[in-house]
Amino acid sequence: MISGKADCGLGYAVKRSGSAVAYCAISIKCGTRDEKGYHNGIAHFTEHTIFKGTEKRSATVINGYLDRLGGELNAFTTKEEIVFHATVLKEDLPKAAALLFELATCPTFPEHEIETEKGVVIDEIHSYKDSPSEDIYDRFEEMVFEGHPLSRNILGTAASVRKITRNELLGFVREKFLPGRMAFSIVADIDEKKMEKDILKLAENYFGKEGLPATEREAVNAPAAVPFNRTINKRNHQANCITGGLAPSLYEERERLATVLLCNILGGPATNSILNSVLREKNGWVYGVECSYTQFADTGLVAISLGCDKANIDRCLKTIEKEIGKLQDEPLSPRKLKAAKKQLLGQLAISGDNGETQCLSMGKSLLAYGRITGGKETRALVEGIKAEDVQEMARKIFDPSKMSTLIYI
C-alpha cells in the first residue's frame, strides 16, 4: 500500500488487489454537522445534485458514463462526511477516477435539475417517516444531541430542502470541497507507484499545485445529552424502542475499541449476542435487536434498538437492564473475553475482505487520522483489551442516570 499527501493538500492511498474489479472513492470531511449558515439537508442534497451536471458533462452523460462500461457510480452522506465512489473493471479505473475529481471540483447544479431533485429527496424524507424503525433513530439522535450540530437530520426537512438554492449549493461546495479536506482512495490490481503518479497529476490538474487552505470544522462544546425518557404515540401496530447514551469519540482509542467489543457482545450481528439470545431465541419477544455504536470526531453514541409487540416492551427493557447489569457487576471471564475477541476479529476480517469496503475504509481513515490504520494494528489493539476495560465502558455508557430512552407505540 502507498499513501501520502499531494502538494494541494489532498490525501491519497492506493492498495493493490488481485481482482479484475477496481474501486475508487473521494471522501470529503464535510457532512450534516458542517451546515452552519446553510439550510439543513444541504450536504445530502449536494450529494444528490452533484451528479446533475459539471462544466464538461450533462446529467445524462454522467449517469450513463460508467454504466456503459458495466460499472457503478454512487455516493452517500453522513453527519461528518460526503463520499463519492465508483466500481469499474480495472482497465476503466482512469475514467472513473477522472470523473470523481470532475464531480468534486466543477459541478454546475442546473436550476431545472435542482427543482426535480427536490421532489426526489422530499419523497425520501417522507419514506423515512413511514418507517418507524428508521425514523425513531433519527429522532433519538436529534434529542440526544439537542443544541449540537450532530442533532441535524441528514436528509433535512421537506421545508428546509425546498429553500435550498443553486447559489447556496455553489457556495457550499466552494467553501467545503477543498483538497485539504479530501482523501482519494483506490483498491485495484494496478501498479501502486504508477497509480500514485497518476493521482498526483489528477490532483494538480484539478486543484493546482497549491490548494486553498482547508477551513477547520466548527468548534463546539461536546453535547450535554440531558437524559430523557419519552414515549410517543404513533398509532403503530408494533412498538419501536431505542435506549442508550453518549460513548467515546473516534479519537479515544482504548475506550473506543472496548466499546466496539462491548456492543458486539451485547447486541452484535451474530445470533449468539446476549440480547439476541435472550430476547429473540429464548423468549421470542423480538424479530431483531441491535446494539450499534456510532463514532464521531468529538463524541459517540451507543444505541440499543428493537421492535416488538406493545405488550412486550416493558419486559424487553427490564431484560436489557438486567443483562447490562451483569456486564457492569462482573468482568468477563478469561474464556469469554478470548471468545469475544476472536469473534470480533473474525467479523472484522470477513467484512474487510471486500474491495469496496477497503476503499471506503481507507478514505475514512485518511480523513480521521491522516494515515491508514492496518489490520495488524487493529488486531493488536483488540487483543490488548482487558475485561476491566469492557466492564468500565458498560458502567460508563449504561449509567442509568445518563441513559435516554425513546419509545414509539
C-alpha positions as CSV (number, residue, x, y, z in Angstrom):
1,M,0.0,0.0,0.0
2,I,1.1,3.6,-0.8
3,S,-0.3,6.6,0.9
4,G,0.7,10.3,1.1
5,K,-0.5,13.8,0.5
6,A,-0.4,15.9,-2.7
7,D,1.1,19.4,-2.7
8,C,-2.5,20.8,-2.8
9,G,-3.3,19.0,0.5
10,L,-5.3,16.1,-0.9
11,G,-4.7,12.8,1.0
12,Y,-4.4,9.6,-1.0
13,A,-3.9,5.9,-0.6
14,V,-3.5,3.1,-3.2
15,K,-3.8,-0.6,-2.3
16,R,-3.1,-3.4,-4.8
17,S,-5.6,-6.2,-5.0
18,G,-5.8,-9.3,-7.2
19,S,-9.2,-8.6,-8.5
20,A,-10.4,-7.6,-12.0
21,V,-12.7,-5.1,-10.3
22,A,-11.3,-1.7,-9.2
23,Y,-12.7,0.6,-6.6
24,C,-12.1,4.3,-6.1
25,A,-13.6,7.0,-3.8
26,I,-13.3,10.7,-3.0
27,S,-14.1,11.3,0.7
28,I,-14.8,14.8,1.9
29,K,-14.7,15.9,5.6
30,C,-18.0,17.7,5.3
31,G,-21.3,16.4,6.5
32,T,-24.5,17.4,8.1
33,R,-22.8,18.8,11.2
34,D,-21.0,21.3,8.9
35,E,-24.1,23.0,7.6
36,K,-23.9,26.1,9.8
37,G,-25.1,29.1,7.7
38,Y,-26.9,26.8,5.3
39,H,-30.3,25.1,5.2
40,N,-30.5,21.8,6.9
41,G,-30.0,18.9,4.5
42,I,-27.7,20.8,2.1
43,A,-24.9,18.3,2.5
44,H,-27.1,15.4,1.5
45,F,-28.8,17.5,-1.3
46,T,-25.3,18.4,-2.6
47,E,-24.5,14.7,-2.8
48,H,-27.7,14.1,-4.9
49,T,-27.4,17.1,-7.2
50,I,-23.7,16.9,-7.9
51,F,-24.4,14.2,-10.5
52,K,-26.7,16.6,-12.4
53,G,-24.0,18.3,-14.4
54,T,-20.4,19.5,-14.5
55,E,-18.6,22.0,-16.7
56,K,-17.8,19.2,-19.0
57,R,-20.7,16.8,-18.9
58,S,-24.5,16.8,-18.6
59,A,-26.5,14.8,-16.2
60,T,-27.4,12.3,-18.9
61,V,-23.7,11.7,-19.8
62,I,-22.7,11.4,-16.2
63,N,-25.5,8.9,-15.4
64,G,-24.5,6.6,-18.3
65,Y,-20.8,7.1,-18.4
66,L,-19.8,4.2,-16.1
67,D,-23.0,2.3,-16.7
68,R,-22.0,1.7,-20.3
69,L,-18.7,0.2,-19.0
70,G,-20.6,-2.2,-16.7
71,G,-19.5,-0.1,-13.7
72,E,-21.3,1.7,-10.9
73,L,-21.3,5.3,-9.6
74,N,-22.6,6.0,-6.1
75,A,-22.5,8.3,-3.1
76,F,-23.6,8.8,0.5
77,T,-23.7,11.4,3.2
78,T,-23.1,11.0,6.9
79,K,-23.1,13.6,9.7
80,E,-19.3,14.1,9.1
81,E,-18.6,13.3,5.5
82,I,-19.7,13.1,1.9
83,V,-18.3,10.2,-0.2
84,F,-18.5,9.7,-4.0
85,H,-17.3,6.3,-5.1
86,A,-17.1,4.1,-8.2
87,T,-16.7,0.5,-9.1
88,V,-15.4,-0.5,-12.5
89,L,-13.2,-3.0,-14.3
90,K,-9.6,-2.3,-13.6
91,E,-8.9,-1.1,-17.2
92,D,-11.6,1.6,-16.8
93,L,-10.1,2.9,-13.5
94,P,-8.6,6.1,-15.0
95,K,-12.0,7.1,-16.4
96,A,-13.7,6.5,-13.0
97,A,-11.0,8.4,-11.1
98,A,-11.2,11.4,-13.5
99,L,-15.0,11.5,-13.2
100,L,-14.9,11.6,-9.4
101,F,-12.4,14.5,-9.5
102,E,-14.6,16.3,-12.0
103,L,-17.7,15.9,-9.9
104,A,-16.0,17.2,-6.8
105,T,-14.4,20.2,-8.4
106,C,-16.7,21.6,-11.1
107,P,-20.4,20.8,-10.6
108,T,-22.9,23.3,-12.2
109,F,-26.1,22.5,-10.4
110,P,-28.6,23.3,-13.3
111,E,-31.7,25.1,-12.0
112,H,-34.2,22.6,-13.6
113,E,-32.3,19.6,-12.2
114,I,-32.4,21.1,-8.7
115,E,-36.1,21.5,-8.7
116,T,-36.6,18.0,-10.0
117,E,-34.3,16.5,-7.4
118,K,-36.1,18.3,-4.5
119,G,-39.1,16.2,-5.3
120,V,-36.9,13.0,-5.1
121,V,-35.3,14.0,-1.7
122,I,-38.6,15.1,-0.2
123,D,-40.1,11.7,-1.2
124,E,-37.1,10.1,0.5
125,I,-37.8,12.1,3.7
126,H,-41.4,11.0,3.7
127,S,-40.4,7.4,3.2
128,Y,-38.3,7.5,6.3
129,K,-41.3,9.0,8.2
130,D,-43.3,6.0,7.1
131,S,-40.7,3.6,8.5
132,P,-40.8,3.8,12.4
133,S,-37.7,1.7,12.9
134,E,-35.7,4.3,10.9
135,D,-37.5,7.4,11.9
136,I,-37.1,6.6,15.6
137,Y,-33.3,6.5,15.3
138,D,-33.2,10.0,13.6
139,R,-35.5,11.3,16.3
140,F,-33.3,9.8,19.1
141,E,-30.2,11.4,17.7
142,E,-31.9,14.8,17.4
143,M,-33.0,14.6,21.1
144,V,-29.6,13.2,22.4
145,F,-27.6,15.9,20.6
146,E,-30.1,18.7,21.0
147,G,-28.3,22.1,20.6
148,H,-25.3,20.5,19.0
149,P,-24.5,20.3,15.2
150,L,-24.8,16.5,15.3
151,S,-28.6,16.9,16.1
152,R,-29.2,18.0,12.5
153,N,-31.1,15.4,10.4
154,I,-29.0,14.2,7.4
155,L,-31.9,14.5,5.0
156,G,-33.1,17.8,6.4
157,T,-36.8,18.5,6.4
158,A,-39.2,19.0,3.5
159,A,-39.4,22.7,4.3
160,S,-35.6,23.2,4.5
161,V,-34.9,21.3,1.3
162,R,-37.5,23.4,-0.6
163,K,-35.5,26.5,0.4
164,I,-32.1,25.4,-1.0
165,T,-31.0,27.4,-4.0
166,R,-28.4,27.0,-6.7
167,N,-26.2,29.8,-5.3
168,E,-26.3,28.1,-1.9
169,L,-25.1,24.8,-3.4
170,L,-22.3,26.5,-5.3
171,G,-21.3,28.4,-2.1
172,F,-21.4,25.2,0.0
173,V,-19.1,23.4,-2.5
174,R,-16.8,26.4,-2.8
175,E,-16.4,26.6,1.0
176,K,-16.3,22.9,1.9
177,F,-14.9,20.9,-1.0
178,L,-11.3,21.9,-0.6
179,P,-8.4,19.4,-1.2
180,G,-7.2,19.8,2.4
181,R,-10.5,18.3,3.5
182,M,-10.4,15.5,0.9
183,A,-9.0,12.0,0.5
184,F,-8.8,9.9,-2.6
185,S,-8.5,6.1,-2.2
186,I,-8.1,3.2,-4.7
187,V,-8.2,-0.6,-4.4
188,A,-7.3,-2.3,-7.7
189,D,-5.0,-4.6,-9.4
190,I,-2.6,-1.9,-10.6
191,D,1.0,-0.8,-10.1
192,E,0.9,1.3,-7.0
193,K,3.8,3.6,-7.9
194,K,2.4,4.4,-11.3
195,M,-1.1,5.0,-9.8
196,E,0.4,7.3,-7.3
197,K,1.9,9.4,-10.1
198,D,-1.5,9.4,-11.9
199,I,-3.2,10.6,-8.7
200,L,-0.7,13.4,-8.2
201,K,-1.2,14.5,-11.8
202,L,-5.0,14.5,-11.3
203,A,-4.7,16.5,-8.1
204,E,-2.5,19.1,-9.9
205,N,-4.9,19.3,-12.9
206,Y,-8.0,19.8,-10.8
207,F,-6.7,21.7,-7.8
208,G,-3.4,23.2,-8.9
209,K,-0.1,22.8,-7.0
210,E,-1.4,24.8,-4.0
211,G,-4.9,24.2,-2.9
212,L,-6.9,26.7,-0.8
213,P,-6.3,26.2,2.9
214,A,-8.9,23.9,4.4
215,T,-11.3,25.6,6.8
216,E,-11.5,24.0,10.3
217,R,-14.6,22.2,11.4
218,E,-16.9,24.4,13.5
219,A,-15.6,24.3,17.1
220,V,-18.4,23.4,19.5
221,N,-18.7,22.1,23.0
222,A,-19.3,18.4,23.4
223,P,-23.0,17.6,23.5
224,A,-24.6,17.7,27.0
225,A,-27.1,14.9,26.2
226,V,-29.6,15.6,29.0
227,P,-31.2,12.2,29.7
228,F,-34.8,11.7,28.7
229,N,-37.4,9.0,28.8
230,R,-40.1,9.7,26.3
231,T,-43.0,7.7,24.7
232,I,-44.6,9.0,21.5
233,N,-47.9,7.6,20.3
234,K,-47.5,6.8,16.6
235,R,-50.5,4.5,16.4
236,N,-48.3,1.7,15.0
237,H,-49.0,-1.9,15.2
238,Q,-45.6,-2.6,16.6
239,A,-43.7,-0.8,19.3
240,N,-40.2,0.5,18.5
241,C,-37.7,1.4,21.1
242,I,-34.2,2.9,21.4
243,T,-32.2,3.2,24.6
244,G,-28.6,4.3,25.0
245,G,-26.3,7.3,25.6
246,L,-23.1,9.0,24.8
247,A,-20.0,7.0,24.1
248,P,-16.3,7.5,23.3
249,S,-15.3,9.5,20.3
250,L,-13.3,8.4,17.3
251,Y,-10.1,9.5,18.9
252,E,-10.4,7.9,22.3
253,E,-8.6,4.7,21.2
254,R,-8.7,2.4,24.2
255,E,-12.2,3.4,25.2
256,R,-13.5,3.2,21.6
257,L,-12.3,-0.3,21.0
258,A,-13.5,-1.5,24.3
259,T,-16.9,-0.1,23.4
260,V,-16.8,-1.8,20.0
261,L,-16.2,-5.1,21.8
262,L,-18.9,-4.4,24.4
263,C,-21.6,-3.6,21.7
264,N,-20.7,-6.7,19.8
265,I,-21.0,-8.9,22.9
266,L,-24.3,-7.2,23.9
267,G,-26.1,-6.9,20.6
268,G,-23.8,-7.6,17.6
269,P,-24.9,-9.2,14.3
270,A,-24.2,-12.8,15.5
271,T,-27.1,-14.9,16.8
272,N,-25.2,-15.6,20.0
273,S,-25.1,-12.0,21.1
274,I,-26.5,-11.6,24.6
275,L,-29.7,-9.6,23.7
276,N,-30.4,-11.7,20.6
277,S,-30.1,-14.9,22.5
278,V,-32.4,-13.7,25.4
279,L,-34.9,-11.5,23.6
280,R,-35.3,-13.5,20.4
281,E,-34.0,-17.0,20.7
282,K,-35.1,-17.7,24.3
283,N,-38.3,-15.7,24.6
284,G,-39.4,-14.8,21.1
285,W,-40.3,-11.3,22.0
286,V,-38.5,-9.6,19.1
287,Y,-37.7,-10.3,15.5
288,G,-34.4,-8.4,15.8
289,V,-32.4,-6.4,18.3
290,E,-29.2,-4.4,17.8
291,C,-26.6,-2.6,19.8
292,S,-25.0,0.0,17.5
293,Y,-22.0,2.3,18.1
294,T,-21.6,5.4,16.0
295,Q,-18.3,7.3,16.4
296,F,-17.9,11.0,15.7
297,A,-15.0,13.3,16.0
298,D,-15.9,14.7,19.4
299,T,-18.3,12.1,20.9
300,G,-20.1,8.8,20.1
301,L,-23.5,7.2,20.5
302,V,-24.4,3.7,21.7
303,A,-28.0,2.8,21.0
304,I,-29.9,-0.5,21.6
305,S,-32.8,-0.7,19.2
306,L,-35.6,-3.2,18.8
307,G,-39.2,-3.6,17.6
308,C,-41.7,-5.8,19.4
309,D,-45.4,-6.3,20.3
310,K,-46.5,-3.4,22.6
311,A,-47.3,-5.9,25.3
312,N,-43.6,-6.9,25.4
313,I,-41.9,-3.5,25.6
314,D,-41.6,-3.3,29.4
315,R,-40.3,-6.9,29.7
316,C,-37.8,-6.2,26.9
317,L,-36.4,-3.1,28.6
318,K,-36.2,-4.9,32.0
319,T,-34.3,-7.7,30.5
320,I,-31.9,-5.4,28.7
321,E,-31.3,-3.6,32.1
322,K,-30.7,-7.0,33.7
323,E,-28.2,-8.2,31.1
324,I,-26.3,-4.9,31.1
325,G,-26.2,-5.1,34.9
326,K,-24.4,-8.4,34.7
327,L,-21.7,-6.9,32.5
328,Q,-21.4,-4.0,34.9
329,D,-21.1,-6.1,38.0
330,E,-18.5,-8.6,37.0
331,P,-15.7,-8.5,34.4
332,L,-15.8,-11.2,31.6
333,S,-14.0,-14.4,32.4
334,P,-10.8,-15.0,30.5
335,R,-12.6,-17.7,28.4
336,K,-15.5,-15.4,27.5
337,L,-13.2,-12.4,26.8
338,K,-11.0,-14.6,24.5
339,A,-14.0,-15.9,22.6
340,A,-15.5,-12.4,22.2
341,K,-12.2,-11.0,20.8
342,K,-11.9,-14.0,18.4
343,Q,-15.5,-13.4,17.2
344,L,-15.0,-9.6,16.7
345,L,-11.7,-10.1,14.8
346,G,-13.3,-12.7,12.6
347,Q,-16.2,-10.4,11.8
348,L,-13.8,-7.5,11.0
349,A,-11.6,-9.7,8.8
350,I,-14.6,-11.1,6.8
351,S,-16.3,-7.7,6.4
352,G,-13.0,-6.1,5.4
353,D,-12.3,-8.8,2.8
354,N,-14.1,-6.7,0.2
355,G,-12.5,-4.2,-2.2
356,E,-15.2,-1.6,-1.8
357,T,-15.2,-1.8,2.0
358,Q,-11.4,-1.5,2.0
359,C,-11.5,1.5,-0.3
360,L,-14.1,3.4,1.8
361,S,-12.4,2.5,5.0
362,M,-9.1,3.9,3.7
363,G,-10.7,7.2,2.8
364,K,-12.3,7.5,6.2
365,S,-9.0,6.6,7.9
366,L,-7.2,9.3,5.9
367,L,-9.8,11.9,6.9
368,A,-9.8,11.0,10.5
369,Y,-6.2,10.2,11.3
370,G,-4.2,11.3,8.2
371,R,-2.9,7.7,7.7
372,I,-4.2,4.2,7.1
373,T,-4.7,2.0,10.1
374,G,-3.9,-1.6,9.1
375,G,-5.4,-4.9,10.1
376,K,-2.3,-5.9,12.2
377,E,-2.6,-2.6,14.2
378,T,-6.3,-3.2,14.8
379,R,-5.7,-6.8,15.8
380,A,-3.1,-5.8,18.3
381,L,-5.3,-3.1,19.8
382,V,-8.3,-5.6,20.2
383,E,-6.0,-8.2,21.7
384,G,-4.9,-5.6,24.3
385,I,-8.4,-5.0,25.6
386,K,-8.9,-6.2,29.2
387,A,-12.0,-7.5,30.8
388,E,-11.9,-4.4,33.1
389,D,-12.0,-2.1,30.1
390,V,-15.2,-3.7,28.9
391,Q,-16.7,-3.5,32.3
392,E,-15.7,0.1,32.7
393,M,-17.4,1.1,29.4
394,A,-20.5,-0.9,30.4
395,R,-20.7,1.1,33.6
396,K,-19.9,4.4,32.0
397,I,-22.2,4.3,28.9
398,F,-25.1,2.5,30.6
399,D,-25.1,4.5,33.7
400,P,-28.9,4.7,34.5
401,S,-28.5,8.4,35.3
402,K,-27.1,9.2,31.9
403,M,-29.2,6.9,29.6
404,S,-32.0,8.0,27.4
405,T,-35.0,6.0,26.1
406,L,-37.4,6.8,23.2
407,I,-40.4,4.6,22.5
408,Y,-42.8,4.7,19.6
409,I,-46.2,3.0,20.2
